[in-house]
Amino acid sequence: MDIDALVAEICRRVQEKLDDCGEVSASVEGTPLPKLLVLTDAHGEECHKTLECRKLAEYYQTECALLKEYDCRIEEYEAVVAYTLTNEALGKIAWGIMDTGYTRLFGQALLAGKKIFIPKEEVELYRYRETAPAAYYQRMEQNLRLLLESGVVIAPREELAEMLLTGETAAAEETVSSCAEEPEVEEKEYTLYKKVITEKDVTAAHGEKATIVVVPQKAILTDLAKEYARKRNIQILRREISVAKRG
């Protein structure tokens, strides 16, 4: 089997797996799920695990940039999981060079303020930590530090799925606290009867002047939803309420 046929067969099998998850990932209670983009420049076993992860499929519509030939509109995605971060790609992204499908989508995600997750094992630079001259490694590391300071999260592979589902990234990333303090307002609750709480839901609550958003005990809050609430001092309160109820 030649290389083109092999790639085509891999793409076909991955698409079959995605189709198998279609009914699960299509929607929750009729509401379209937020999209998660898997960004890679080569197919591999680890990125397939993310694409085929049933747990993620319950809360995200997962798509592969490579399968779509990088024909993606980054604004449609809530978050990005980036694999195969080579030193070449890292340097280009740090300097704003977007001359490949991979670097273009990565750069667009940064500019659009999307949350980007990278498995630590997929960062090529880390492989040379013990062998590269200290001065050269530190210079290369500046590129990586720029991404971290821009909100990119780098964490062990086994922790990423949980981070995507819970939004708990404080231990993995360093962020600069922002936003001026808002004036004190009277507390007001806003209840969401949903299994998956997105940034759009919290934005709607904020539009209603809510200071407390009540969600079901086992609801999943996406990372952007938690970030939006944190920046606007909105408290997320979990209660034993039925997701079937409608206000």
N, C-alpha and C positions, 0 to 999 in steps of 0.2 A: 504494500500500500504506500503510494507516494505521500509527501508531506501535505499537499493540498487536500487529498482525500482523507487523511488522518484528521486534519483540523476540522473538515466538514463533518466527519463522524462524531468528533467530540462535541461540536456545536449542536448536532442533532440530539445527542443523548442528554446534554444539559437542558435543551429546550423541552424535551420530553419530561424531565424531572420538574421543570417549572410548570408545565401544563398540568402535571399530576397534582400540583399544589394550587392550581387555579381557583378551585371552588373555595378553598380555605382562605386564600389571600385576596380574593376579589373584593370582599367587603366584610364589615362587621355591622350587623343589623342594618344593612342597606347603605351604610356610609362608606364611600371609597377610602381605602387605607392609604396612609402616607407612603410615598415611594422612597426606597432605599437603593442607591446606585452602587454597584460593585465595580470598582475601577481597577483595571489591570492591563498590562500590555502583553500578557501571555497566559494561556489557560494553565491551571495547575490544580492539584488536589485540594489545597487549602481554600482557594476562592470558590471551588465547587461546593465545599462544605457550607459556606455562607449562603450561596445561591439555593442550596437544597435544604437548608435548615428549617424544619417544620415549625419550631418555636418562633423563629422570626417571621415565618410566613403567616402566622396568626395575627400579626400586628403591622406588618409591612408588606407592600408589594415590591418584591425584590427584582431588580433588572441588572443585566450585565452589559456594561459599556462596550466590551469587545464583541459580544454577540450582535449588538446594534451598530457595529462598525463606527462607534463613537458619535453616532448621529443622535445626540441627546440634548434636550433643553434643560440646563442645570436648574432652572427655577422651578421645575416640576418635582424636584427631589427634596426631601427633608434632610437627608444626611447622605454621606458618602463613606464607603469603606474602601480604602486604597491599598492595593497589594503591589508587589514588585517596585518598590521605591528605590531605583538604582541611584548611584552617585551622579550619573549624567542627568537623570530626570530631576533629582534634588537641586542640582546647580541651576538648571534651566528655570525651574519653578521659582527659586529664590530670586533670580534676576529678571523675572517676568517674561521669559522666553517661552512662548506657547506655540511651538512649531510641530507638535505631534498631537494625535488625538488624546493621548494620556495627559500630557502637560497642559493642553488647552482646557480640558474639563477640570483638571485639578485647579488650575489658575482661576477659571471661572467660578468654581465653588468657593474659593477663598474670597474673591471679589464680591460674591453674592452673600457672604456671611454664612455659608452653610457649615454645619458641623462635619468635620472630617476626622475619621478614625483610621489609624494605621496600626496593624499588628507589629509589635516590636521586632518580630522575627523576619519581617519583610523589608526592614531598613538595611540596605547593603552596607552603609557606612559603619554600622556597629561590628561588622565582621573584621574590621581592620583596627579595632581599638587597641589590641595588644601588639600589632606589628608596625603600624604606620609611625613615622617620626612625629613626635608630640606637636611640633609647630604646625606641620601640615594637617594633622588630624584636627587640631583646634580651629584651623582656618576652615576646613570642611564642615566642622561642627557648627560654625556660625550660621551656615545655611539652614541646618536643622533647627537651630535655636529660633531663627526667624519664623519658621512654621509654627513652633510651639507657642511663641509669643503672639501669633496670629490666631490662636485658638485650636490648632490641630492637636488631637489627642493621640499619643502613642502609648500603647499598653500591651501586655502579654496577650497572645492570640486567644487563650481560653477565657479571658475576661471581657472581650469585646461584645459578645452577644448580650451578656447581662447589662453592660453599660448602655447598649442601644435600647434595651427594653425598660430600664429603670431611670436612665439619665444620670446615674450616679457616676460622675467623672472627676470629682474633686481630688481624689487620691492620685489620679493619673496626669492631671494637667495643672499648669500654673496660669492663672488668669489675673488680669489687673481689674480690681474693683472699679466700676464706672458709675456714671449717672449722678446727677445732683440729687440731693434729698428732696422728696416730694412733701408737700405740706400734709399735716395730719388730717385725716378725714374720718368721718363716722364709719364704723364697721358695717359692712353690708355683705350678706352671703349670696352666693350664686351657685345653684346645684346643677351638676351635669350627670345625667343618667346614662353614661356610656362606658363601654369596656376599654376603649382607647381614647385618651385625652390628647389632642394635638394642640399645636401653637394657635391654630385658628379658633379653637374652643376657648382658650384662655384669653385670647384677644377679644372675643365676644363678651366674656365676663368683664373684662376691663372696660369695655365700651358701656357696660351697665353700671359702672362705678363700683364694682365689687372689690372688696378688700379680702374676702375669704371665698375660695372656690371649694365647694364640697363635692367629693367624688366617691364612687363605690369603693369599698374596702380593698378589693382586688383589682381595681382599675390600673391600667398601664399608662403612665405619663411619658410621652416622648421627651427626648432631651431638650428639644427646642421649646416645648411647652413649659418645662421646669425653668429653663433659662429666662423665658419671657416673664414668668411669674416672679422669679427672683429679682430681676431688674426693676420690676414695678412694685415690689414689696407686697405681692399678693400671696396670702397664706393658702397652702393646699391642705385641706382637712379631709381625712378619710373617715367614712361612716358606713355602717351596715345598711345600705339602701339597695333597692332592686334596680337593675339596669333595664328592666322591662317597663318601669314606670315612665311616664312622660309628663312634663310640666306644661 
